[in-house]
Amino acid sequence: MTENDRKIREKLKHKTWNEIKTNDSWAIFKIMSEFVYGYENMSRIGPCVTIFGSARTKADSPNYILAEEIAFQLTQHGYGVITGGGPGIMEAGNKGAQRGKGPSVGLNIDLPHEQNFNPYIDKDKNLEFDYFFVRKVMFVKYSQGFIALPGGFGTLDELFEAITLIQTDKIGQFPIIMVGKEYWKGLIDWIKTVLLEKYNNISPDDLDLFILVDTAEEVVEHLDKFYDKYGLKPNF
């Protein structure tokens, strides 16, 4: 490489970096607008519980049917339902909320070729986001509990973010309910035997941040018992 080549490359490098910095700066306004959009729309929904789970779950799956029943029972106890707005478990949650005539909220994410909103979301509660992290703030801030049914990486991401925020006192504690003992048992065993007992990477009290159940009745019972002690409110 000649000296002239090196100078040209250095100029291009700096030009690219300056463009990146400029783009990052302007992105702040887009991010701010999404937060304002989310806050203004979500602040009016009332007490809601978020249901997470796989977008790949079929409508005839036992987990789909269970998610719909959980959502329906939640509405009969005064809760609305928030989901990620897509198909599978999310659709089941919105379907159950609509059947129970409770608020049915969908927080969609713009993913090319991957997600379209399901038809069971209330028209005035169908929100769409570009940024995953903004969307996750909405889940946490406006949910009175998280219910995790069998799902993949996205479900695990949302589940463990909530556990971490509570563990580190960044938000107040709220119910985190994992549904499906057979599905979650291996993960819970690993948390206990590896994270806690072998490596001491968590505290014994951290195991109390979530519970494991199998039925819709257990979900609603745990939520009601928690909020018999604590008032309903946004989480931070």
N, C-alpha and C positions, 0 to 999 in steps of 0.2 A: 504493500500500500504506500502510495506516494504521500508527501507532505500535504499536497493540495487535496488529495482524497480524504485525508484525516480531517482537514479543516471543513470540508463540505459535510462530512459525517457529523462533526461536532455541531455545526449549525443546524442540521436536520434534527439532531437529538434535542437541542434546546428548543427548537420550534415545536416539536411534538410535545415536549414537557409543558411548555407554556400553554399550548392548546388544551392539554389535559387539565391543567390548573384552572383555566378559564371555564371549561365545561363542568368541572367539579363545583366551582363557585356558583354557576347558574343552576346547577342541579339542586342546590339548597332551596331555591324558591319552589321548585316542583315538589320537593319533599315536604316543605312547609304547607303547600296547598293541599297535599294529601292528608296531612294531620288535621288541618282545619276542616276539610270535607268530612273526614271520619268523625271528629269530635262533634260537629254540628248535627250530623245525622244520627249518631249513636247515643247522644245524650238524652234523646227523647224516647228511647225504647222501653225503659222500665227494667225490672229484674229479669235477667236472662241467664241461661246456662249454656255453655258451649259444648257441642258434641263433635268429637274428632273421630276419624277412622278412614279406612281405605276408599279411594275413589273407584277402585276396581271391583268392589263388592256388588254382586248381581242382585236384582230385585227379589229373586226367589231364595236367596241365601238366608240361613237362620240369623246371621248377624245383622242383615238388613232389616229383617222383621223385628228383631230385638231392638235395634236403634229406633225404629218407628214407634214401637210401644213405649220405650223410655221417654221419647219426646212427647208423646201423647199424655203420658202420666204426669210429666213435668207441667204441662199446661193446666192440668186439673188441680195442681197444687200452687198455681199462681205464678209460674215461671214462663217466660218466653224461651225460645231456642235460637241460638246462633250456630251457624255452621260455616264451613269454607265455601259454601254456595255451589259446589260442583255435584257430580254424580255419586253413586255408591252410598256409603254411610252418610255422607252429607245430605244427599237427596232424601234418604230415609228420615233423617232428623227433621228436615223441613216439612216433609210429608206428614209426620206425626204431629208436628206443631200446628199445621194447617187443619188437620182433622180435629184437633182439640180446640181450635179457634183461639189459639194464643199467638203472640208475636212470632213471626217466622223470618229470621234475619239471615242473609247470605253475604259473606265477605269474600267476594271473588278476587282472584288474582289473574292478571293478564299473562297467560302462558300459551304461546303459539301452538296450535294443534293439540292442546292437551285438555283444556277445561272450558266448558260452557256452563252457564248458570242453569240450575234445575228449575222446573216449573212450579215448585211449591213454595217459593219465596214470596213474601208480601211485596207488592210492586214498589211501595215506598221504602222498603228496607233491603233493597238489592243494590249493594255497593260494590264498586270495582276498584282495585288498587294495582299499581305498578310495582310497588316495593313490598317485599315480604316482611321487612322489619316494621314498616308502618302498620301493615295488616295485623301483625302479631301483637302490637301495642293495643289495638282495638279489641282483640280477643281478651287480653288480660285486664284491661281497664274496665270493660263493660260486662264481664262475666262474673256471675256469682259462684261459679264452679266449673271445673273441666271434667268432662266424661270422655274417656278414651276407650273406644272399641278397637278391635283388631285393625291394624293399619301398618303402613310402611315407614319410610324415613321421615316423611312429613309429619306423621302422627308422633313419632318419637321425638322429633325436633320440638314440636309444640309442647309435648308432655314434659320433657326435661327442662325446657326453658322455664316453664311455670314452677317446677320443683326448685330449680336453682334460684329464681327470684324470691321465693318464699324462704328458702334456706338461708339466703344472704340478707334477709330483712329489707329487700328492696320494695316489696309489697307486703301487705298483710296476708295472713293465712286464709285460704279458702279451700273448699273441698276439691280434692283431686281423686277421681274415682276411675279405676281401671276395670273394665268390664270384660270378663272371659277368663276364668282362672286357668283353663287349659292353655289358652294362647299366651298369657303373660307369665305363667309359672316359671319357665326357664329363665326369663329376664330377672324376675324377683329373686330366684335362687342365686343367680350370679351376683346380683347386688349384695345379697347377704353374705355369701361365702367368699367372694373375691374382693369387692370394694370395702366391705366392713371388716370381716374376720381376718382375711389374709393380709390385706394391705393397709387397713385402717385409714382409708381415704374418705370415709364419711363417719358420722357419729351414729350411735344407736338410735338417737331421737329422730334422725332423718328418715327412718323407716316409718315414722308416724305421719309423714307429710302426704301420704297417699294410702288408699285402701283398695282392696281387690274384692270384687263381687261378681255375681253371675246373673242376677235378675233385675228387671226394671223396678220391682218393689224395693229391693235393697238400695238401689240408687236414690230413689225418692226419700226413703226412710233416713238415709245418711244426711242428705241435704236438709231435710226438715229438722233433724236433730241438731245439726250445726247451727242453723239459723233460729232455733229456739233460744240459743245462747247469745248469738251475735246479730246485730242489725244488718239489713241489706244496704250496701253502699258501693260506690266505685272503689277500685282497689288501690289507687294512688292518686 
